[in-house]
Amino acid sequence: MEYMKITKTYFSETAHIVRKAYSERCRFNVHGHSYSWNISLESRKLNEAGMVRDFGDLKAIKAFVDLFDHSLVLWQNETNNIKEFMNDHFHRVIIMKKNPTAENMARAMVQFTKDFLDNKGITGLKITAGVRETSTGYAESMISDNDDVFYSLTDELSEDLSNLMSRYWDTKVLEGVKK
Ligand SMILES: [Zn+2]
């Protein structure tokens, strides 16, 4: 069976803290990476334009990544002192319900993309999200229409995301995306 696969790459400069990481540098310091975010769509057939999907239709995914650009990503389990301080003094703070590892960022991206495509009525695609944190570290998350959705975007990102969305995202771009 023939499959076609297309991939688009987006970039962000993002800071985080990874509690429970083996490396003390990651565990105890706010630090940043030049992230690259890949989104891949696979299909068994092409549309009438000869494409798996035109990425021009998928601007919300670019907007999703842009949300992370020059943002600080914190785990919800950080102390209230830290979360309040960061939110009081910085504009772009994202609180994740899970530890902000490349794996969990990839899960958030794949779920966001699936929600977005489902809401647009686009089905039949296998979605892979890959997040590269360093030149040697890469995490991928995959989902297809046949998979049960075992988590949702709101499992990954806290409600604070909706505040950031409304502050920084073009609502037209997000039309059809579940809040
Ligand atoms: Zn890191």
py3Dmol code that shows the C-alpha trace and the ligand (Angstrom):
import py3Dmol

protein = """\
ATOM      1  CA  MET A   1       0.000   0.000   0.000  1.00  0.00           C
ATOM      2  CA  GLU A   2       1.401   3.347  -1.022  1.00  0.00           C
ATOM      3  CA  TYR A   3       1.515   6.167   1.511  1.00  0.00           C
ATOM      4  CA  MET A   4       2.414   9.800   1.025  1.00  0.00           C
ATOM      5  CA  LYS A   5       3.923  11.795   3.837  1.00  0.00           C
ATOM      6  CA  ILE A   6       4.465  15.540   4.069  1.00  0.00           C
ATOM      7  CA  THR A   7       6.334  17.390   6.787  1.00  0.00           C
ATOM      8  CA  LYS A   8       6.488  21.027   7.770  1.00  0.00           C
ATOM      9  CA  THR A   9       8.967  22.464  10.257  1.00  0.00           C
ATOM     10  CA  TYR A  10       8.454  25.430  12.547  1.00  0.00           C
ATOM     11  CA  PHE A  11      10.862  27.002  15.023  1.00  0.00           C
ATOM     12  CA  SER A  12      10.697  28.569  18.455  1.00  0.00           C
ATOM     13  CA  GLU A  13      13.093  29.895  21.079  1.00  0.00           C
ATOM     14  CA  THR A  14      11.641  28.541  24.297  1.00  0.00           C
ATOM     15  CA  ALA A  15      12.655  28.331  27.952  1.00  0.00           C
ATOM     16  CA  HIS A  16      11.658  25.678  30.461  1.00  0.00           C
ATOM     17  CA  ILE A  17      12.655  23.812  33.601  1.00  0.00           C
ATOM     18  CA  VAL A  18      12.609  20.003  33.536  1.00  0.00           C
ATOM     19  CA  ARG A  19      12.087  18.795  37.088  1.00  0.00           C
ATOM     20  CA  LYS A  20      12.997  15.146  37.708  1.00  0.00           C
ATOM     21  CA  ALA A  21      15.513  15.257  34.850  1.00  0.00           C
ATOM     22  CA  TYR A  22      18.730  13.343  35.374  1.00  0.00           C
ATOM     23  CA  SER A  23      20.822  16.410  34.600  1.00  0.00           C
ATOM     24  CA  GLU A  24      20.960  18.927  37.429  1.00  0.00           C
ATOM     25  CA  ARG A  25      21.419  21.687  34.848  1.00  0.00           C
ATOM     26  CA  CYS A  26      17.998  20.837  33.426  1.00  0.00           C
ATOM     27  CA  ARG A  27      16.391  20.105  36.774  1.00  0.00           C
ATOM     28  CA  PHE A  28      17.338  23.206  38.714  1.00  0.00           C
ATOM     29  CA  ASN A  29      17.634  25.960  36.102  1.00  0.00           C
ATOM     30  CA  VAL A  30      15.439  27.942  33.786  1.00  0.00           C
ATOM     31  CA  HIS A  31      17.184  27.376  30.469  1.00  0.00           C
ATOM     32  CA  GLY A  32      16.288  27.583  26.821  1.00  0.00           C
ATOM     33  CA  HIS A  33      16.545  25.726  23.557  1.00  0.00           C
ATOM     34  CA  SER A  34      16.176  26.558  19.898  1.00  0.00           C
ATOM     35  CA  TYR A  35      13.339  24.138  19.248  1.00  0.00           C
ATOM     36  CA  SER A  36      12.302  22.767  15.913  1.00  0.00           C
ATOM     37  CA  TRP A  37       8.797  21.369  15.664  1.00  0.00           C
ATOM     38  CA  ASN A  38       7.942  18.986  12.833  1.00  0.00           C
ATOM     39  CA  ILE A  39       4.417  18.126  11.899  1.00  0.00           C
ATOM     40  CA  SER A  40       3.933  15.260   9.441  1.00  0.00           C
ATOM     41  CA  LEU A  41       0.728  14.156   7.778  1.00  0.00           C
ATOM     42  CA  GLU A  42       0.412  10.777   6.076  1.00  0.00           C
ATOM     43  CA  SER A  43      -2.293   9.681   3.722  1.00  0.00           C
ATOM     44  CA  ARG A  44      -3.005   6.820   1.366  1.00  0.00           C
ATOM     45  CA  LYS A  45      -4.353   9.173  -1.265  1.00  0.00           C
ATOM     46  CA  LEU A  46      -3.824  12.677  -2.554  1.00  0.00           C
ATOM     47  CA  ASN A  47      -6.560  15.290  -2.781  1.00  0.00           C
ATOM     48  CA  GLU A  48      -7.768  16.770  -6.051  1.00  0.00           C
ATOM     49  CA  ALA A  49      -4.878  19.262  -5.971  1.00  0.00           C
ATOM     50  CA  GLY A  50      -2.357  16.426  -5.816  1.00  0.00           C
ATOM     51  CA  MET A  51      -1.474  17.107  -2.179  1.00  0.00           C
ATOM     52  CA  VAL A  52      -1.784  15.270   1.121  1.00  0.00           C
ATOM     53  CA  ARG A  53      -2.829  18.628   2.518  1.00  0.00           C
ATOM     54  CA  ASP A  54      -1.916  22.214   1.742  1.00  0.00           C
ATOM     55  CA  PHE A  55      -0.076  23.572   4.770  1.00  0.00           C
ATOM     56  CA  GLY A  56      -1.587  26.931   3.907  1.00  0.00           C
ATOM     57  CA  ASP A  57      -4.790  25.442   5.369  1.00  0.00           C
ATOM     58  CA  LEU A  58      -3.039  24.640   8.602  1.00  0.00           C
ATOM     59  CA  LYS A  59      -2.004  28.044   9.880  1.00  0.00           C
ATOM     60  CA  ALA A  60      -3.302  27.170  13.316  1.00  0.00           C
ATOM     61  CA  ILE A  61      -0.394  24.735  13.727  1.00  0.00           C
ATOM     62  CA  LYS A  62       2.068  27.536  12.998  1.00  0.00           C
ATOM     63  CA  ALA A  63       0.170  29.657  15.514  1.00  0.00           C
ATOM     64  CA  PHE A  64       0.395  26.842  18.057  1.00  0.00           C
ATOM     65  CA  VAL A  65       4.184  26.762  17.755  1.00  0.00           C
ATOM     66  CA  ASP A  66       4.357  30.545  17.777  1.00  0.00           C
ATOM     67  CA  LEU A  67       2.674  30.477  21.155  1.00  0.00           C
ATOM     68  CA  PHE A  68       5.819  28.846  22.520  1.00  0.00           C
ATOM     69  CA  ASP A  69       8.208  31.345  20.929  1.00  0.00           C
ATOM     70  CA  HIS A  70       9.969  33.457  23.565  1.00  0.00           C
ATOM     71  CA  SER A  71       7.790  31.801  26.178  1.00  0.00           C
ATOM     72  CA  LEU A  72       8.683  30.148  29.456  1.00  0.00           C
ATOM     73  CA  VAL A  73       7.063  26.728  29.927  1.00  0.00           C
ATOM     74  CA  LEU A  74       6.514  25.571  33.481  1.00  0.00           C
ATOM     75  CA  TRP A  75       5.088  22.404  34.983  1.00  0.00           C
ATOM     76  CA  GLN A  76       1.917  22.908  36.962  1.00  0.00           C
ATOM     77  CA  ASN A  77       3.651  21.204  39.892  1.00  0.00           C
ATOM     78  CA  GLU A  78       5.985  24.182  40.373  1.00  0.00           C
ATOM     79  CA  THR A  79       5.384  26.001  43.648  1.00  0.00           C
ATOM     80  CA  ASN A  80       2.781  28.733  43.684  1.00  0.00           C
ATOM     81  CA  ASN A  81       5.571  31.176  44.546  1.00  0.00           C
ATOM     82  CA  ILE A  82       7.403  30.427  41.316  1.00  0.00           C
ATOM     83  CA  LYS A  83       4.275  30.404  39.149  1.00  0.00           C
ATOM     84  CA  GLU A  84       2.983  33.652  40.601  1.00  0.00           C
ATOM     85  CA  PHE A  85       6.359  35.367  40.347  1.00  0.00           C
ATOM     86  CA  MET A  86       6.813  34.342  36.717  1.00  0.00           C
ATOM     87  CA  ASN A  87       3.274  35.298  35.753  1.00  0.00           C
ATOM     88  CA  ASP A  88       3.613  38.644  37.537  1.00  0.00           C
ATOM     89  CA  HIS A  89       6.889  39.583  35.868  1.00  0.00           C
ATOM     90  CA  PHE A  90       6.777  37.907  32.456  1.00  0.00           C
ATOM     91  CA  HIS A  91       4.220  38.029  29.676  1.00  0.00           C
ATOM     92  CA  ARG A  92       4.589  34.695  27.954  1.00  0.00           C
ATOM     93  CA  VAL A  93       4.307  31.928  30.505  1.00  0.00           C
ATOM     94  CA  ILE A  94       2.728  28.579  29.603  1.00  0.00           C
ATOM     95  CA  ILE A  95       1.749  26.208  32.388  1.00  0.00           C
ATOM     96  CA  MET A  96       1.714  22.557  31.346  1.00  0.00           C
ATOM     97  CA  LYS A  97      -0.091  19.920  33.363  1.00  0.00           C
ATOM     98  CA  LYS A  98       2.758  17.566  32.550  1.00  0.00           C
ATOM     99  CA  ASN A  99       6.493  18.137  32.840  1.00  0.00           C
ATOM    100  CA  PRO A 100       7.580  20.314  29.868  1.00  0.00           C
ATOM    101  CA  THR A 101       9.775  17.708  28.203  1.00  0.00           C
ATOM    102  CA  ALA A 102      10.155  17.421  24.434  1.00  0.00           C
ATOM    103  CA  GLU A 103       7.925  14.316  24.692  1.00  0.00           C
ATOM    104  CA  ASN A 104       5.075  16.197  26.342  1.00  0.00           C
ATOM    105  CA  MET A 105       5.436  19.135  23.951  1.00  0.00           C
ATOM    106  CA  ALA A 106       5.187  16.684  21.046  1.00  0.00           C
ATOM    107  CA  ARG A 107       2.045  15.151  22.615  1.00  0.00           C
ATOM    108  CA  ALA A 108       0.504  18.589  22.947  1.00  0.00           C
ATOM    109  CA  MET A 109       1.313  19.364  19.316  1.00  0.00           C
ATOM    110  CA  VAL A 110      -0.072  16.105  17.942  1.00  0.00           C
ATOM    111  CA  GLN A 111      -3.246  16.492  19.979  1.00  0.00           C
ATOM    112  CA  PHE A 112      -3.670  20.113  18.969  1.00  0.00           C
ATOM    113  CA  THR A 113      -3.302  19.123  15.312  1.00  0.00           C
ATOM    114  CA  LYS A 114      -5.758  16.236  15.636  1.00  0.00           C
ATOM    115  CA  ASP A 115      -8.330  18.458  17.352  1.00  0.00           C
ATOM    116  CA  PHE A 116      -7.871  21.101  14.675  1.00  0.00           C
ATOM    117  CA  LEU A 117      -8.216  18.645  11.776  1.00  0.00           C
ATOM    118  CA  ASP A 118     -11.198  16.876  13.397  1.00  0.00           C
ATOM    119  CA  ASN A 119     -12.945  20.209  13.778  1.00  0.00           C
ATOM    120  CA  LYS A 120     -12.322  21.038  10.139  1.00  0.00           C
ATOM    121  CA  GLY A 121     -13.717  17.654   9.136  1.00  0.00           C
ATOM    122  CA  ILE A 122     -10.348  16.509   7.761  1.00  0.00           C
ATOM    123  CA  THR A 123      -9.968  12.794   8.384  1.00  0.00           C
ATOM    124  CA  GLY A 124      -7.941   9.840   7.191  1.00  0.00           C
ATOM    125  CA  LEU A 125      -4.540  11.264   8.061  1.00  0.00           C
ATOM    126  CA  LYS A 126      -1.875   9.868  10.324  1.00  0.00           C
ATOM    127  CA  ILE A 127      -0.310  12.694  12.292  1.00  0.00           C
ATOM    128  CA  THR A 128       3.225  12.725  13.680  1.00  0.00           C
ATOM    129  CA  ALA A 129       4.596  15.581  15.764  1.00  0.00           C
ATOM    130  CA  GLY A 130       8.318  15.738  16.411  1.00  0.00           C
ATOM    131  CA  VAL A 131      10.032  18.126  18.784  1.00  0.00           C
ATOM    132  CA  ARG A 132      13.796  18.627  18.611  1.00  0.00           C
ATOM    133  CA  GLU A 133      15.251  20.220  21.694  1.00  0.00           C
ATOM    134  CA  THR A 134      18.968  19.790  21.002  1.00  0.00           C
ATOM    135  CA  SER A 135      21.091  18.578  18.106  1.00  0.00           C
ATOM    136  CA  THR A 136      21.038  15.112  19.680  1.00  0.00           C
ATOM    137  CA  GLY A 137      17.581  14.919  21.271  1.00  0.00           C
ATOM    138  CA  TYR A 138      14.283  14.377  19.452  1.00  0.00           C
ATOM    139  CA  ALA A 139      10.855  13.145  20.563  1.00  0.00           C
ATOM    140  CA  GLU A 140       7.933  12.043  18.379  1.00  0.00           C
ATOM    141  CA  SER A 141       4.271  11.478  19.100  1.00  0.00           C
ATOM    142  CA  MET A 142       1.940   9.805  16.618  1.00  0.00           C
ATOM    143  CA  ILE A 143      -1.797   9.453  16.259  1.00  0.00           C
ATOM    144  CA  SER A 144      -4.175   8.283  13.542  1.00  0.00           C
ATOM    145  CA  ASP A 145      -7.918   8.199  13.056  1.00  0.00           C
ATOM    146  CA  ASN A 146      -7.944   4.595  14.163  1.00  0.00           C
ATOM    147  CA  ASP A 147      -6.337   5.360  17.481  1.00  0.00           C
ATOM    148  CA  ASP A 148      -8.444   6.038  20.505  1.00  0.00           C
ATOM    149  CA  VAL A 149      -7.695   9.480  21.797  1.00  0.00           C
ATOM    150  CA  PHE A 150      -6.116   8.603  25.095  1.00  0.00           C
ATOM    151  CA  TYR A 151      -5.548  12.138  26.220  1.00  0.00           C
ATOM    152  CA  SER A 152      -6.604  15.581  25.141  1.00  0.00           C
ATOM    153  CA  LEU A 153      -4.890  18.904  24.736  1.00  0.00           C
ATOM    154  CA  THR A 154      -6.374  20.052  28.001  1.00  0.00           C
ATOM    155  CA  ASP A 155      -4.605  17.157  29.681  1.00  0.00           C
ATOM    156  CA  GLU A 156      -1.302  18.633  28.533  1.00  0.00           C
ATOM    157  CA  LEU A 157      -1.720  22.360  28.903  1.00  0.00           C
ATOM    158  CA  SER A 158      -3.459  24.244  31.668  1.00  0.00           C
ATOM    159  CA  GLU A 159      -6.347  26.649  31.302  1.00  0.00           C
ATOM    160  CA  ASP A 160      -3.779  29.449  31.235  1.00  0.00           C
ATOM    161  CA  LEU A 161      -3.298  28.521  27.614  1.00  0.00           C
ATOM    162  CA  SER A 162      -6.657  29.990  26.708  1.00  0.00           C
ATOM    163  CA  ASN A 163      -5.575  33.334  28.177  1.00  0.00           C
ATOM    164  CA  LEU A 164      -2.438  33.248  26.092  1.00  0.00           C
ATOM    165  CA  MET A 165      -4.459  32.234  23.055  1.00  0.00           C
ATOM    166  CA  SER A 166      -6.721  35.214  23.370  1.00  0.00           C
ATOM    167  CA  ARG A 167      -3.801  37.560  23.953  1.00  0.00           C
ATOM    168  CA  TYR A 168      -1.521  36.416  21.176  1.00  0.00           C
ATOM    169  CA  TRP A 169      -3.400  34.375  18.637  1.00  0.00           C
ATOM    170  CA  ASP A 170      -5.392  35.566  15.694  1.00  0.00           C
ATOM    171  CA  THR A 171      -8.851  34.223  16.457  1.00  0.00           C
ATOM    172  CA  LYS A 172      -9.569  33.773  12.756  1.00  0.00           C
ATOM    173  CA  VAL A 173      -6.634  31.386  12.522  1.00  0.00           C
ATOM    174  CA  LEU A 174      -8.024  29.403  15.404  1.00  0.00           C
ATOM    175  CA  GLU A 175     -11.514  29.132  14.028  1.00  0.00           C
ATOM    176  CA  GLY A 176     -12.680  25.583  14.536  1.00  0.00           C
ATOM    177  CA  VAL A 177     -10.131  24.740  17.201  1.00  0.00           C
ATOM    178  CA  LYS A 178     -11.473  23.376  20.443  1.00  0.00           C
ATOM    179  CA  LYS A 179     -10.721  25.645  23.340  1.00  0.00           C
TER     180      LYS A 179
END
"""
ligand_1 = """\
1
ZN
Zn 15.908 21.754 28.457
"""
view = py3Dmol.view(width=600, height=400)
view.addModel(protein, "pdb")
view.setStyle({"model": 0}, {"cartoon": {"style": "trace"}})
view.addModel(ligand_1, "xyz")
view.setStyle({"model": 1}, {"stick": {}})
view.zoomTo()
view.show()
